[in-house]
């Protein structure tokens, strides 16, 4: 299992071929896509192998593999694969158009590779101190992608991202220190006192006061990565300014990495303090986050900013599902993580076609997409329906599961949850239909084909069509192997 974990983590580093000064976007994109495909295949193999096997650990607990780690690794590896294929097409066009220099393109692929490997490695970090280090390293690598084009707004977004994320990481570090202190009475080595498996096994002996503080600070600190309100302010700027494949990575990869860290702390808090305290905190942050997300989704400005607020909404949904608790709530939360990751990756990759074709990111300047760019316009409508939680897409099934868990917890909270879902649906679908139909203002230039070459259209279309296909499959049924992995992952927390 440890060898498979390395096989998941290391292949994305093939993108480091971009350090060669003569490497082109096509060559770097091809290498990265091959590595991402190998990583995803290894993640699938690891998930299949993990079912029915006991958790494995190595390097004195610094490496730990259980169903929860395998599920999140599978999710992130899938996002890396989709975004890698999208990057190969998107960066090639940006390089040919002169929007990005050869150096910027190579910089993108190098830091994309480091970002991907850091996120995947964090899934197998059994030591919570190491988990903190890997998540911080992923943040620094992704900041380069946000400010890649070196324009004023992009640099401002990158600096805002680094400053706010660093503040959150500092709080997460304090949470780690309090967790270490909570286990001070245990007869464990210094490494073991931050090893998740030992802390979880001895949760009954942890100091409750210190653990309460540790959990609250972990939700705030790692919640900054996740985009929980009020620590979310970096997210709309970063998502809107980054290249669209990088936005997919931020929304569908980095946010899930932060949520993974919170779930690890949640499991320890549940085992030591009972369900009430962690669930109340997660419900509070979850409903506040969902409210802010859906309210800002009603605004029709920059479409990538709107998709960023949709990501904030969905992270609120996952937090609420964790707060509802029980195996049903936890199962729904994990299924929502997977479905949202696929749907948002597809939506952001599709947004790249509008950025390239219409040369704008404003909703008001994109009209008649179904006629001007039929493929992109059609996918925009379908992906928006998927993200908004309509059948037959997977998000509908996961949100339905969360609603069922909510009615078991509190019918009032479940009702509020449904109202927020309806508001988010109105905001997202209204913008998608406005962009897909209608007539563009005559003062605006006609859109151009985003990917002139057949190869570019193929590379750009494969992850989008493949992602939509997966969402339909997950909306109709959960494959037995995936369902079993999800149940085992949910029981790690429950």
C-alpha positions in Angstrom: 0.0 0.0 0.0 2.9 2.4 0.8 4.3 1.8 -2.7 0.9 2.6 -4.2 0.8 5.8 -2.2 4.1 6.9 -3.7 2.7 5.9 -7.1 -0.2 8.3 -6.6 2.0 11.2 -5.3 5.0 11.2 -7.6 3.8 11.0 -11.3 2.5 14.6 -11.5 6.1 15.6 -11.1 6.7 14.6 -14.7 5.5 18.2 -15.4 8.9 19.3 -14.1 10.3 18.7 -17.6 9.1 22.3 -18.1 12.3 23.5 -16.3 14.1 22.9 -19.6 14.4 26.2 -21.4 13.4 24.8 -24.7 10.3 23.0 -23.4 7.1 24.1 -25.1 3.5 24.1 -23.7 2.7 21.0 -25.8 5.6 19.0 -24.5 5.1 20.0 -20.9 1.4 19.5 -21.1 1.9 16.0 -22.6 4.3 15.0 -19.8 2.0 16.4 -17.1 -1.0 14.6 -18.5 0.8 11.3 -18.7 1.9 11.7 -15.1 -1.6 12.7 -14.0 -3.1 9.7 -15.7 -0.6 7.4 -14.0 -1.4 9.0 -10.7 -5.1 8.6 -11.1 -4.7 4.9 -12.1 -2.6 4.3 -9.0 -5.2 6.1 -6.9 -7.9 3.8 -8.3 -5.7 0.7 -7.6 -5.0 2.0 -4.1 -8.7 2.5 -3.4 -9.6 -1.0 -4.6 -6.8 -2.6 -2.7 -7.6 -0.7 0.5 -11.2 -2.1 0.7 -11.1 -4.9 3.2 -7.5 -4.2 4.3 -6.5 -2.7 7.6 -5.0 0.8 7.6 -1.3 0.8 6.8 1.4 3.1 8.2 5.1 3.6 7.5 8.0 5.9 8.6 7.0 5.9 12.2 3.4 7.1 11.4 4.4 9.9 9.1 2.8 7.9 6.3 -0.7 6.6 7.0 -3.2 5.1 4.6 -6.8 4.4 5.4 -10.1 4.6 3.4 -10.5 8.3 4.1 -7.0 9.0 2.7 -7.7 6.8 -0.3 -11.0 8.5 -1.1 -9.6 12.0 -1.0 -6.5 10.9 -3.0 -8.8 9.5 -5.6 -10.8 12.7 -5.8 -7.8 15.0 -6.0 -6.0 12.7 -8.5 -9.1 12.8 -10.8 -9.1 16.7 -10.6 -5.4 16.7 -11.4 -6.0 14.6 -14.5 -8.9 16.7 -15.7 -7.0 20.0 -15.1 -3.8 18.6 -16.7 -5.6 17.8 -19.9 -7.2 21.2 -19.8 -3.9 22.9 -19.1 -2.2 21.2 -22.1 -4.8 22.8 -24.4 -5.3 26.1 -22.7 -1.6 27.0 -22.2 -0.8 26.1 -25.8 -3.3 28.6 -27.1 -2.1 31.3 -24.6 1.5 30.7 -25.7 0.6 30.9 -29.4 -1.5 34.0 -28.9 1.3 35.7 -27.1 -0.8 36.2 -24.0 1.8 34.3 -22.0 5.6 34.1 -22.6 7.5 30.9 -22.9 8.9 31.5 -19.5 5.5 32.0 -18.0 4.2 28.8 -19.6 7.1 26.8 -18.2 6.6 28.4 -14.8 3.0 27.4 -14.9 3.7 23.7 -15.5 6.5 23.5 -12.9 4.4 24.9 -10.1 1.3 23.1 -11.3 3.3 19.8 -10.8 4.5 20.8 -7.4 1.0 21.9 -6.4 -0.4 18.6 -7.5 2.2 16.5 -5.8 1.9 18.5 -2.6 -1.9 18.0 -2.4 -1.7 14.3 -3.1 1.1 13.8 -0.6 -0.9 15.5 2.1 -3.6 12.8 1.8 -1.1 10.2 3.1 0.4 12.4 5.9 -0.3 10.5 9.1 1.5 13.1 11.2 -0.7 16.2 11.6 2.4 18.4 11.7 3.6 17.0 8.3 0.0 17.6 7.0 0.3 21.2 8.0 3.7 21.5 6.1 2.4 19.9 2.9 -0.7 22.0 2.8 1.3 25.2 3.3 3.7 24.1 0.5 0.7 23.5 -1.8 -0.5 27.0 -1.0 2.8 28.6 -1.9 3.0 26.7 -5.2 -0.6 27.6 -6.2 0.0 31.3 -5.5 2.4 31.4 -8.5 -0.4 30.1 -10.7 -2.8 32.9 -9.5 -0.4 35.7 -10.4 0.9 34.0 -13.5 0.1 36.7 -16.1 1.8 39.4 -13.9 -0.9 41.9 -14.5 -1.9 44.3 -11.7 -5.2 42.5 -10.7 -3.6 39.1 -10.9 -0.7 40.1 -8.7 -3.0 41.8 -6.2 -5.1 38.6 -6.1 -2.0 36.5 -5.6 -0.7 38.7 -2.7 -4.1 38.7 -1.1 -4.2 34.9 -1.4 -0.8 34.5 0.2 -1.4 37.0 3.0 -4.8 35.6 4.1 -3.8 32.0 3.6 -0.6 32.6 5.6 -2.7 34.0 8.4 -5.0 31.0 8.3 -2.0 28.6 8.2 -0.6 30.3 11.3 -3.9 29.7 13.1 -3.8 26.1 11.9 -0.2 25.8 13.4 -1.5 27.0 16.7 -4.2 24.4 16.5 -1.5 21.8 15.9 0.3 23.0 19.0 -2.8 22.8 21.2 -3.5 19.3 19.9 0.1 18.3 20.8 -0.6 19.8 24.3 -3.9 17.9 24.6 -1.9 14.6 24.3 0.8 15.6 26.8 -0.5 13.2 29.4 -0.2 10.3 27.1 2.9 8.1 27.3 3.7 8.6 23.6 6.8 9.7 21.8 7.0 13.2 20.5 6.2 12.1 16.9 3.3 9.9 18.1 1.7 12.8 19.9 1.0 14.4 16.5 0.3 11.1 14.6 -3.4 10.9 13.8 -3.8 7.2 14.4 -2.4 7.3 17.9 -4.4 10.5 18.8 -7.5 8.9 17.5 -6.9 5.6 19.4 -6.2 7.5 22.6 -8.8 10.2 22.1 -10.5 9.4 25.4 -7.3 10.4 27.3 -6.8 13.8 25.6 -7.3 16.9 27.6 -10.8 18.1 26.6 -10.1 21.9 27.1 -7.1 21.9 24.9 -8.8 19.7 22.3 -11.8 22.1 22.1 -9.5 25.0 21.4 -7.5 22.9 18.9 -10.6 21.9 17.0 -12.0 25.4 16.8 -8.7 26.8 15.6 -8.3 24.0 13.1 -11.7 24.8 11.6 -10.7 28.5 11.4 -7.2 27.9 10.1 -7.8 25.2 7.6 -11.2 26.8 6.9 -9.3 29.6 5.4 -8.1 27.2 2.7 -11.6 25.8 2.4 -13.2 29.2 2.0 -15.4 29.1 5.1 -16.9 32.5 6.0 -15.5 34.9 7.2 -12.1 33.6 6.0 -13.2 33.3 2.3 -12.3 36.7 1.0 -9.2 35.6 -1.0 -11.1 32.9 -2.9 -13.2 35.0 -5.5 -10.2 37.1 -6.5 -7.8 34.1 -6.8 -10.3 32.0 -8.8 -11.2 34.8 -11.1 -7.6 35.8 -12.0 -5.9 32.4 -12.3 -5.8 30.6 -15.6 -9.0 28.5 -15.9 -7.3 25.1 -15.4 -5.6 26.5 -12.3 -9.0 27.7 -11.1 -10.3 24.2 -11.4 -7.4 23.0 -9.3 -8.0 25.6 -6.6 -11.7 25.0 -6.4 -11.8 21.2 -6.8 -8.4 20.3 -5.3 -7.1 22.8 -2.8 -10.4 23.4 -1.1 -10.9 19.6 -0.6 -7.4 19.3 0.8 -8.3 21.8 3.5 -11.6 20.0 4.2 -9.6 16.8 4.5 -7.6 18.3 7.3 -10.7 19.5 9.1 -12.3 16.0 8.9 -9.2 14.5 10.5 -9.5 16.9 13.4 -13.3 16.2 13.5 -12.7 12.5 13.9 -10.5 13.1 17.0 -13.0 15.6 18.4 -15.9 13.2 17.9 -14.1 10.4 19.6 -13.0 12.5 22.6 -15.7 15.2 23.1 -18.7 13.6 21.6 -20.7 14.7 18.6 -22.4 17.9 19.9 -19.4 20.3 20.1 -17.8 19.6 16.7 -21.2 19.4 15.0 -22.3 22.8 16.4 -19.1 24.5 15.2 -19.4 22.9 11.7 -23.1 23.8 11.4 -22.4 27.4 12.4 -19.6 27.9 9.9 -21.4 25.8 7.3 -24.7 27.8 7.3 -22.8 31.2 7.4 -20.7 30.1 4.4 -23.6 28.8 2.4 -25.6 32.0 3.0 -22.8 34.3 1.8 -22.0 32.1 -1.2 -25.6 32.0 -2.5 -26.2 35.7 -1.9 -23.2 36.7 -4.0 -24.1 34.2 -6.7 -27.1 36.4 -7.4 -24.8 39.1 -8.7 -24.0 38.9 -12.4 -20.5 40.3 -12.8 -17.4 38.2 -13.5 -18.6 34.6 -14.2 -15.4 33.1 -12.7 -16.1 35.0 -9.5 -19.6 33.6 -9.5 -18.2 30.1 -9.9 -15.9 30.9 -7.0 -18.8 31.9 -4.8 -20.5 28.6 -5.9 -17.4 26.8 -4.5 -17.9 28.7 -1.2 -21.5 27.6 -1.2 -20.5 23.9 -1.7 -17.9 24.0 1.0 -20.6 25.2 3.3 -22.8 22.3 2.1 -20.0 19.8 3.0 -19.6 21.5 6.5 -23.3 21.3 7.1 -23.3 17.6 6.1 -20.5 17.0 8.6 -22.5 18.9 11.2 -25.6 16.8 10.5 -23.5 13.9 11.4 -24.3 10.2 11.5 -23.2 7.8 8.8 -25.7 9.2 6.4 -24.5 12.8 6.8 -20.9 11.7 6.6 -21.6 9.6 3.5 -23.4 12.6 1.9 -20.5 14.9 2.8 -17.9 12.7 1.1 -20.1 12.1 -1.9 -20.6 15.8 -2.2 -16.9 16.3 -2.1 -16.4 14.0 -5.1 -19.4 15.3 -7.1 -18.6 19.0 -6.6 -14.9 18.4 -7.5 -15.8 16.9 -10.8 -18.6 19.4 -11.6 -16.6 22.5 -10.7 -13.6 21.2 -12.6 -15.8 20.9 -15.7 -17.3 24.3 -15.2 -14.0 26.1 -14.8 -12.5 24.3 -17.7 -15.5 25.4 -19.8 -15.1 28.9 -18.6 -11.7 28.9 -20.2 -13.3 28.5 -23.6 -15.3 31.7 -23.0 -12.2 33.6 -21.8 -10.3 32.6 -24.9 -13.3 33.0 -27.3 -15.0 36.1 -26.0 -11.9 37.7 -24.5 -13.9 38.7 -21.4 -14.9 37.3 -18.0 -18.0 39.5 -17.7 -21.4 37.8 -17.8 -23.0 40.8 -19.5 -20.6 40.6 -22.4 -21.2 36.9 -23.2 -24.5 36.3 -25.1 -25.6 33.8 -27.6 -23.0 31.2 -26.7 -25.2 28.3 -28.0 -25.0 29.8 -31.5 -21.5 31.3 -31.5 -19.7 28.5 -29.6 -22.1 25.5 -29.6 -19.9 23.1 -27.7 -18.9 25.5 -25.0 -22.5 26.9 -24.7 -24.0 23.5 -24.4 -21.5 22.4 -21.8 -22.0 25.6 -19.9 -25.7 24.9 -19.4 -25.2 21.2 -18.6 -22.3 21.9 -16.1 -24.3 24.7 -14.4 -27.2 22.3 -14.0 -24.8 19.8 -12.6 -23.3 22.2 -10.1 -26.7 23.5 -9.1 -27.8 20.0 -8.1 -30.3 19.0 -10.7 -30.9 15.4 -11.8 -29.5 13.2 -13.4 -26.2 14.6 -12.2 -24.3 13.3 -9.1 -24.6 16.5 -7.1 -28.3 16.0 -6.9 -27.8 12.5 -5.3 -25.3 13.8 -2.7 -27.4 16.8 -1.8 -30.5 14.6 -1.5 -28.5 12.4 0.9 -27.5 15.4 3.0 -31.1 16.6 3.1 -32.2 13.2 4.4 -29.5 13.4 7.1 -30.7 17.0 7.9 -34.3 16.0 8.5 -33.0 13.3 10.9 -31.0 16.0 12.7 -33.4 19.0 12.6 -36.3 19.6 10.2 -35.8 23.3 10.7 -32.2 23.3 9.7 -33.0 21.0 6.7 -35.6 23.5 5.6 -33.2 26.4 5.7 -30.7 24.3 3.8 -33.2 23.7 1.1 -34.0 27.4 0.8 -30.3 28.2 0.4 -30.0 25.5 -2.3 -32.9 27.1 -4.2 -31.4 30.6 -4.1 -28.1 29.2 -5.3 -29.9 27.5 -8.2 -31.6 30.7 -9.3 -28.3 32.6 -9.3 -26.2 30.1 -11.2 -28.8 28.9 -13.7 -30.0 32.5 -14.4 -26.4 33.5 -15.4 -25.8 30.4 -17.5 -29.0 30.9 -19.5 -28.2 34.6 -20.0 -24.8 33.7 -21.4 -26.0 30.8 -23.5 -28.9 32.6 -25.2 -29.7 36.1 -26.3 -27.9 38.5 -28.6 -24.5 40.1 -27.8 -24.3 43.9 -27.9 -23.4 45.1 -31.3 -20.5 47.1 -29.9 -18.7 43.9 -28.8 -16.5 41.9 -31.2 -17.8 38.5 -32.3 -16.3 35.6 -30.4 -13.6 33.5 -32.0 -12.9 29.8 -31.9 -11.1 29.2 -28.6 -9.1 26.2 -29.9 -8.2 26.6 -33.6 -6.5 23.3 -34.0 -8.2 19.9 -33.9 -5.7 18.6 -31.3 -6.5 21.6 -29.0 -10.2 21.0 -29.3 -9.7 17.3 -28.6 -7.5 18.0 -25.5 -10.0 20.6 -24.2 -13.0 18.5 -24.9 -11.9 15.2 -23.4 -11.9 16.2 -19.7 -15.1 18.2 -20.1 -17.1 15.4 -21.7 -15.5 12.8 -19.5 -16.3 14.8 -16.4 -19.9 15.2 -17.4 -20.2 11.5 -18.1 -18.9 10.7 -14.7 -21.5 13.1 -13.1 -24.3 11.4 -15.0 -23.1 7.9 -13.8 -22.8 9.2 -10.2 -26.3 10.7 -10.5 -27.9 7.4 -11.5 -26.1 5.1 -9.0 -23.0 4.9 -6.9 -20.7 2.0 -8.2 -20.4 -0.7 -5.6 -16.7 -0.3 -5.1 -16.9 3.4 -4.7 -19.9 3.1 -2.4 -17.9 0.6 -0.2 -14.9 2.9 -0.1 -17.2 5.8 0.9 -18.8 3.8 3.7 -15.4 2.8 5.1 -14.3 6.4 4.9 -17.4 7.7 6.6 -16.9 5.1 9.4 -13.4 6.5 10.0 -15.1 9.6 11.4 -18.3 8.1 12.7 
